[in-house]
Amino acid sequence: MEIRFRDTSVDAVKTDLLVLPVQEKKLEEPPLRALDRRLKGRLRQRMQKANFTGGEGSTLLYSTAGMSPAAYLLLIGTGNPKEIESDTWRKLAARARREATTIGAEDMALFFAPEKEPDAAAGAIVEGLSLASYQFDKYRSNSKPPPELKSLTLFKPGLNRSAAIEKSIQTAQATIPGVFLARDLINEPPSVTTARFLGTQAQRHCRGRGLSVEVWGKKKIEAMKLAGLLAVNRGSQEEPRFIVIRYKPSRKPRKKVALIGKGITFDSGGLSLKPAKSMETMKLDMSGGAAVIGAMSRLPYLNFDIEVTGYVPTTDNLPGGNAQKPGDVIRYLNGKTIEVLNTDAEGRLILADALALAAKEKPDYMINLATLTGACMVALGPSVGGLFSNDQSLADQLMRCARETGERLWQLPLVKEYREHLKSNVADMKNIGGSHGGAITAALILEEFVDHIPWAHLDIAGPAFAESGMGICPKGGTGFGVRTLLKFLSTV
C-alpha cells in the first residue's frame, strides 16, 4: 500500500473514500462545515437523522453522488478528546479498512490532524489498516481475495511530513508481517502445524542479516537434558523440536534479551484428558511460540542494536501408550524436580527447560509468552493478558509498550505465600497448586527456573485467539505479543 501526504483542504480531495475523524459533540469544526457546504447541507441532515454525535467507534458512511471529489465520506467518532490515544487511531483505521472493503475502494484519504503525538498516530493508522486486512482463507474452496487498498493519503492544510512520522510508518510496515506470520502459524490445522513444521517455518522466515536458526531434534534435546519437553512428548508419534533463533546486530549490542515461547502444537491434556469442547481450539496452544518466531523474523528489518535469542520448545500433548503419567517426576538441567500431578498442566513443564537454558546465557532480560492457564482468562477475560515479573521496572516498561501497541496487559502478583500450594512429598514442587490462583501458581513455578535474572511472564491464554471477529483481526489467531515484544526491544 502506497502512503502519501498532501497539504490540502478536506473538500478538495479526490478519492474513493474520504475518512474524517470526529470528536464527540464537536460537530461544528471547520472540516465538517466545509464538507456540508460542498454537499449543500445534506451531510448535516444525514448526521441528524442518524443521531451521529462523534461517540467513540460510531460511524456514518455517506455517498456524495458526485457532489464532491470524494465518492464516499466516512465519519468516524473518536470520542472524548482527552481519551484519544494511539489505539484510538488504530481502531479507527481498522474500521475504515472494513468500510473500504465493503464499497470496493482502491484508495483512501484520511484527514490527519491529531492533537498530540502525530508520529505515533500515523504509525497506529498504518497498523490498523494493515491488521484489518488479514484473512486466512487457504482452506476455503470458494474464497475470493478482498479488493486491494492500493493507497492511503494523509492530508490536512499545512500538513508537515516529518522524519518522526516517516519513521513511525516504516516501523509499522516492518512489524506487520511478523504479526501475520504468527497468525498464519496459529490458524493452520494441528495436523499441519507439528513441531517439525514449526522448526521448518522458523528456518524459512528467520534468516539473513544477523539471524540464524538451530532446530534441535530428539537426540540433541536428550543430550541437552531438556527433560520437560521429552516428558510431554512421550505420548506423541511426532518427535519434539527445540528451536533456537539468534539475532546478532552488526554493531556491538547494548543489551542481551531472551524471548521464550510455548510451542504446544495441540493440547489434548494428555492422560488428564480435556473435554471434547475444550479441545476444539487447542491448536492455539503454540501462540507464544508463534509470537516469538514472528517477532524474531522482523529484527533484521528494524535494525535494533540488541542481541536477541528466541527459544521455542515444541511438541503436541497426547495420551499415547507411553504418555507421562500423574505421579511422574521430572529432573531439570538446573537440578530442580517437578512432580507431575496433572498432565494438562504441560506448558510450564516445557517452558521450564527453555527458561533454565536461557538463564545459563545470562541475558539482561528474559520474557516468556504462553497460553498457560484458563485461570488467567477467568481473572482478565478474553482480551487482556496477564503479566507477572520479578522486576518492577521491566514490568512497567512492558506495560507501557503494550499500552502503546493496543495489546492489553494487566500485572498480576507473584504471591510468595502461594508457594506452599506447590509443595510436593517426593519432589521440589508439584506442577499444579490448589483450586484457586492457578495463573499465579503457574507463574511461581516458572520463576524457579530464571536464576534471579529480570524476567517477565505473559500469560496470553485469552488474547492469543479471537473466538469472534474483532476490528483488527478476524476470528482465529491474533498474533498477540509480536508488536509488544518489538516495541519493547526498540526501547531497551
C-alpha positions in Angstrom: 0.0 0.0 0.0 1.4 3.4 -1.1 1.3 6.1 1.6 1.1 9.7 0.5 0.9 13.1 2.3 -0.9 16.1 0.9 -1.3 19.7 2.0 -4.9 20.3 1.0 -8.4 21.0 2.3 -11.0 18.4 3.1 -13.4 19.4 0.3 -10.7 19.2 -2.4 -9.5 15.6 -2.1 -10.3 13.2 -4.9 -10.6 9.7 -3.6 -12.8 6.6 -3.4 -13.3 7.0 0.4 -12.6 10.1 2.5 -12.3 9.4 6.2 -12.9 12.2 8.7 -12.3 11.6 12.4 -14.9 13.5 14.5 -14.5 14.2 18.2 -17.6 13.7 20.4 -20.1 16.6 20.2 -17.7 18.7 18.1 -19.8 18.9 15.1 -19.1 22.5 14.1 -15.4 22.0 13.3 -14.2 23.6 10.0 -13.7 20.3 8.1 -17.2 19.2 8.8 -18.7 22.6 7.8 -16.6 22.6 4.6 -17.9 19.2 3.6 -21.5 20.1 4.4 -21.3 23.3 2.3 -20.0 21.2 -0.6 -22.9 18.8 -0.2 -25.5 21.7 0.2 -26.4 20.8 3.7 -27.3 17.2 3.1 -24.5 15.8 5.2 -25.8 17.7 8.2 -29.3 16.4 7.6 -27.9 12.8 7.4 -26.0 13.3 10.6 -29.1 14.5 12.4 -31.2 11.7 11.1 -28.6 9.1 12.1 -28.1 10.8 15.5 -24.3 10.9 14.8 -22.5 12.7 17.7 -18.9 11.5 17.3 -19.1 9.0 20.1 -16.1 6.6 20.1 -16.5 3.9 17.4 -19.6 5.4 15.9 -19.7 5.7 12.1 -21.6 7.4 9.3 -21.0 6.3 5.6 -22.3 8.8 3.1 -22.3 8.6 -0.7 -21.7 12.0 -2.2 -23.4 11.2 -5.5 -20.9 13.2 -7.5 -21.2 16.4 -5.4 -17.7 16.0 -4.1 -14.3 14.8 -5.5 -14.6 12.0 -2.9 -17.0 9.2 -3.9 -17.9 8.4 -0.3 -17.4 10.1 3.1 -16.9 8.1 6.3 -17.2 9.9 9.6 -15.8 8.0 12.5 -16.3 9.1 16.1 -13.1 9.4 18.2 -15.0 10.1 21.5 -13.8 12.3 24.3 -10.7 14.3 23.1 -9.0 13.7 26.5 -9.2 9.9 26.0 -7.8 9.8 22.4 -4.6 7.6 22.3 -2.7 5.6 19.8 -5.1 2.7 19.9 -8.0 5.1 19.1 -6.3 5.7 15.7 -5.5 2.0 15.2 -9.2 1.1 15.7 -10.4 4.0 13.6 -8.2 2.9 10.7 -9.3 -0.8 11.1 -12.9 0.3 10.9 -12.1 2.5 7.8 -10.4 -0.5 6.1 -13.5 -2.7 6.6 -15.8 0.0 5.1 -13.3 0.4 2.2 -13.6 -3.3 1.6 -17.4 -3.2 1.6 -17.6 -0.5 -1.0 -14.6 -1.8 -3.1 -12.4 1.3 -2.5 -9.0 1.2 -4.0 -7.7 4.4 -2.5 -8.5 6.2 0.8 -7.8 9.7 2.1 -7.8 10.4 5.9 -7.9 13.9 7.4 -4.9 13.7 9.7 -4.9 16.3 12.5 -4.1 14.6 15.8 -3.7 17.0 18.7 -0.8 15.1 20.2 1.9 12.7 19.1 1.3 12.7 15.4 4.1 10.3 14.7 2.5 7.6 17.0 -0.9 8.3 15.4 0.5 7.9 11.9 2.1 4.5 12.8 -1.1 3.3 14.5 -3.2 4.2 11.5 -1.0 2.2 9.2 -1.1 -0.7 11.6 -4.8 -0.6 11.9 -5.3 -0.6 8.1 -2.9 -3.4 7.7 -4.0 -5.6 10.6 -7.7 -5.4 9.5 -6.8 -6.6 6.0 -5.7 -10.1 7.2 -7.5 -13.2 6.0 -6.8 -16.9 6.3 -8.7 -18.5 3.5 -6.4 -21.1 2.1 -8.7 -23.9 3.1 -11.9 -22.3 1.7 -12.8 -23.7 -1.7 -14.8 -20.6 -2.8 -12.8 -17.8 -1.2 -12.1 -14.6 -3.2 -9.4 -12.1 -2.3 -10.8 -8.8 -0.9 -10.4 -5.6 -3.0 -6.9 -4.3 -2.6 -6.5 -0.9 -1.0 -3.7 0.5 -3.1 -3.1 3.8 -1.5 -3.6 5.9 1.7 -3.4 9.7 1.6 -2.9 11.5 4.9 -3.9 15.1 4.4 -4.8 18.5 6.0 -3.9 22.1 5.2 -0.3 22.7 6.1 0.5 19.1 6.8 4.2 18.6 7.8 5.7 15.3 6.7 8.2 15.0 9.5 11.0 12.5 9.9 9.4 11.2 13.1 6.1 10.4 11.2 8.1 8.7 8.4 10.0 6.5 10.9 6.8 5.6 12.7 5.1 4.4 9.5 8.2 2.5 8.4 8.3 0.7 11.7 4.7 -0.2 11.4 5.2 -1.6 7.9 8.2 -3.6 9.1 6.3 -5.0 12.1 3.1 -6.2 10.5 4.5 -9.2 8.5 5.6 -10.7 11.9 2.1 -10.5 13.2 0.7 -12.1 10.0 3.3 -14.9 10.3 2.2 -15.6 13.9 -1.4 -15.6 12.8 -0.8 -17.9 10.0 1.1 -20.4 12.2 -1.7 -20.4 14.8 -4.5 -20.7 12.2 -3.0 -23.7 10.4 -4.7 -27.1 11.3 -2.8 -29.0 14.0 -2.2 -31.8 11.5 -0.1 -29.3 9.6 1.5 -27.4 12.5 3.6 -30.1 14.0 6.8 -29.5 15.9 8.7 -30.3 12.7 6.6 -27.8 10.7 7.3 -25.0 13.3 11.0 -25.7 13.0 10.9 -25.5 9.2 8.9 -22.3 9.3 11.4 -20.7 11.7 14.2 -21.6 9.4 12.3 -20.3 6.4 11.3 -16.9 7.9 14.2 -16.2 10.3 17.2 -15.9 8.0 19.8 -13.4 6.8 21.2 -10.1 8.2 22.2 -11.3 11.7 19.6 -14.1 12.1 20.4 -17.8 12.4 18.3 -20.7 13.4 19.0 -24.1 15.1 16.3 -26.7 15.2 17.2 -29.5 17.6 15.8 -33.0 17.1 15.2 -35.6 19.8 18.8 -36.7 20.1 20.1 -33.2 20.7 17.2 -32.5 23.1 18.2 -35.6 25.1 21.8 -34.5 25.0 20.9 -31.1 26.4 18.8 -32.7 29.2 15.6 -31.0 28.3 13.6 -33.4 30.4 10.3 -31.5 30.5 10.0 -31.4 26.7 10.8 -35.1 26.5 8.3 -36.0 29.2 5.4 -34.1 27.5 6.3 -35.6 24.1 6.2 -39.2 25.3 2.5 -39.7 24.3 3.1 -38.4 20.7 4.0 -40.1 17.5 5.6 -36.8 16.4 9.1 -36.1 17.6 9.7 -32.9 19.5 11.8 -29.9 18.4 13.6 -27.2 20.3 14.0 -24.1 18.2 16.8 -21.6 18.9 16.7 -18.3 16.9 19.7 -15.9 17.3 19.9 -12.3 16.2 23.2 -10.5 16.4 23.3 -6.9 15.3 26.0 -5.6 13.0 27.3 -3.2 15.7 28.1 -4.0 19.4 24.9 -4.9 21.2 23.8 -2.8 24.1 21.8 -5.5 25.8 21.0 -9.2 25.6 17.4 -10.3 25.6 15.9 -13.8 25.7 12.4 -14.4 24.3 10.8 -17.8 25.2 7.5 -19.0 23.6 5.4 -22.1 24.5 5.0 -24.3 21.4 2.4 -26.9 22.2 1.1 -27.5 18.8 -2.0 -29.3 20.0 -3.1 -29.9 23.6 -5.4 -32.8 24.4 -4.4 -32.7 28.0 -2.5 -35.9 27.8 -3.8 -38.6 30.1 -5.5 -35.8 32.1 -7.8 -35.6 29.0 -9.7 -32.4 28.3 -13.4 -32.5 27.5 -14.1 -32.6 23.7 -15.4 -29.0 23.6 -12.2 -27.7 25.2 -10.1 -29.3 22.5 -11.7 -27.6 19.6 -9.3 -24.6 19.5 -6.3 -26.2 21.1 -4.2 -25.6 18.0 -3.8 -22.2 19.6 -1.5 -23.6 22.4 1.6 -22.7 20.4 0.6 -19.0 20.2 3.5 -18.0 22.4 6.0 -19.8 20.2 4.4 -18.3 17.1 4.7 -14.8 18.6 8.4 -15.3 19.3 9.0 -16.6 15.7 7.0 -13.7 14.3 8.9 -11.1 16.3 12.4 -12.6 15.6 11.6 -12.7 11.9 11.4 -8.9 11.8 14.6 -8.0 13.6 16.8 -7.5 10.5 14.2 -5.0 9.2 14.1 -3.0 12.4 17.9 -2.9 12.9 18.0 -2.9 16.7 21.4 -2.9 18.4 20.2 -5.6 20.8 21.3 -9.2 20.8 18.1 -11.3 21.0 17.7 -15.1 21.3 14.4 -16.8 20.8 13.7 -20.2 22.4 10.6 -22.3 21.3 10.2 -25.8 22.9 7.6 -27.5 20.8 5.6 -30.7 20.8 2.0 -31.8 21.0 0.5 -33.2 24.2 -1.3 -36.5 23.5 -2.5 -39.5 25.6 -0.4 -42.2 23.8 0.5 -45.6 25.3 3.9 -44.2 26.5 2.5 -40.9 27.8 3.7 -39.4 31.0 1.5 -40.3 34.0 0.3 -38.4 37.0 2.9 -39.1 39.7 5.9 -39.0 37.4 8.9 -36.8 38.4 10.9 -34.7 36.0 14.5 -33.6 36.8 15.6 -30.5 35.0 19.0 -29.4 33.9 19.3 -26.9 36.7 18.8 -29.8 39.2 15.2 -28.9 40.3 12.5 -31.5 40.2 8.7 -31.4 39.5 6.1 -34.0 40.3 3.5 -34.2 37.6 0.1 -34.5 39.1 -1.9 -33.2 36.0 -0.6 -33.8 32.5 -2.8 -31.0 31.2 -0.5 -28.5 33.0 2.2 -29.2 30.5 3.2 -25.8 29.2 5.1 -25.0 32.4 7.0 -28.3 32.0 8.4 -27.3 28.6 8.9 -23.7 29.5 11.0 -24.7 32.5 13.5 -26.3 30.1 13.7 -23.2 27.9 14.0 -20.8 30.9 16.7 -22.8 32.5 18.6 -23.0 29.3 18.2 -19.3 28.5 19.3 -18.3 32.1 22.7 -20.0 31.5 23.5 -17.4 28.9 22.9 -14.6 31.4 20.8 -12.2 29.4 19.8 -8.8 30.7 16.1 -9.7 30.4 14.0 -12.8 29.9 10.4 -12.6 28.6 8.3 -15.7 28.0 4.9 -15.8 26.4 2.4 -18.7 26.8 -1.2 -19.6 26.6 -0.6 -21.0 30.0 -3.8 -21.0 32.2 -7.5 -20.8 31.9 -7.3 -19.2 35.3 -5.9 -16.1 33.7 -8.9 -15.9 31.4 -11.2 -16.2 34.4 -9.4 -13.3 36.0 -9.0 -11.0 33.0 -11.4 -12.2 30.3 -10.5 -13.0 26.7 -9.0 -9.7 25.6 -6.3 -9.0 28.3 -3.1 -10.9 29.0 -1.6 -11.3 32.5 1.8 -10.0 33.3 4.0 -11.4 36.1 7.5 -10.2 36.8 10.3 -10.4 39.4 11.5 -6.9 38.3 9.1 -4.0 38.6 11.0 -1.7 36.1 10.8 -4.4 33.5 7.1 -4.9 34.2 6.4 -1.2 33.9 8.3 -1.0 30.6 6.3 -3.9 29.2 3.1 -2.3 30.4 3.9 0.9 28.6 4.8 -0.9 25.4 1.6 -2.9 25.5 -0.5 0.2 26.0 1.2 1.9 23.0 0.6 -1.1 20.8 -3.0 -1.7 21.9 -2.2 -5.2 23.2 -3.7 -5.0 26.7 -1.8 -6.4 29.6 -2.6 -6.3 33.4 0.0 -7.0 36.0 -0.8 -9.8 38.5 1.1 -10.6 41.7 3.7 -13.3 42.4 2.3 -14.2 45.8 5.1 -15.9 47.6 2.8 -17.5 50.2 1.2 -19.5 47.4 4.4 -21.5 47.1 3.0 -23.6 49.9 0.4 -24.9 47.5 3.2 -26.3 45.3 5.0 -28.4 47.9 5.4 -32.0 46.9 6.1 -35.0 49.1 8.5 -36.5 46.6 10.0 -33.6 44.6 10.9 -29.9 44.9 7.4 -28.9 43.7 4.2 -30.1 42.0 3.1 -28.9 38.6 -0.2 -27.7 40.0 -1.3 -25.8 43.0 -4.7 -25.6 44.7 -8.1 -24.9 43.2 -7.6 -21.1 43.3 -5.0 -18.7 41.9 -3.9 -21.1 39.1 -2.3 -18.3 37.0 -0.2 -17.2 39.9 1.0 -20.7 41.0 1.9 -21.4 37.3 4.0 -18.2 37.2 5.7 -19.2 40.5 6.8 -22.5 39.0 8.3 -20.7 36.1 10.1 -18.2 38.4 12.0 -21.2 39.9 13.9 -21.5 36.6 15.0 -17.9 35.8 18.0 -17.7 38.2 17.1 -14.2 39.5 17.5 -12.7 36.0 15.0 -9.8 35.4 12.1 -11.8 33.9 8.5 -11.4 32.8 5.9 -14.0 32.1 3.0 -13.1 29.8 0.0 -15.4 30.1 -1.8 -14.8 26.8 -4.4 -17.6 27.1 -7.2 -15.0 26.4 -6.0 -12.6 23.7 -4.0 -15.1 21.7 -7.1 -16.4 19.9 -10.3 -14.4 18.9 -13.4 -16.5 19.3 -15.2 -14.0 17.1 -14.0 -11.3 14.7 -12.5 -8.1 16.1 -11.8 -4.8 14.5 -8.1 -5.5 13.8 -8.4 -9.3 13.4 -10.9 -11.9 12.2 -11.8 -15.0 14.2 -8.7 -17.1 14.9 -5.1 -16.4 15.9 -4.4 -12.8 16.7 -0.6 -12.7 16.8 -0.8 -11.1 20.2 2.6 -10.2 21.7 4.5 -9.6 18.5 4.0 -5.9 18.5 4.6 -5.5 22.2 7.9 -7.5 22.0 9.2 -5.4 19.1 8.2 -2.2 20.8 10.0 -3.3 24.0 13.1 -4.2 22.0 13.1 -0.7 20.5 13.1 0.9 23.9 15.6 -1.3 25.8 
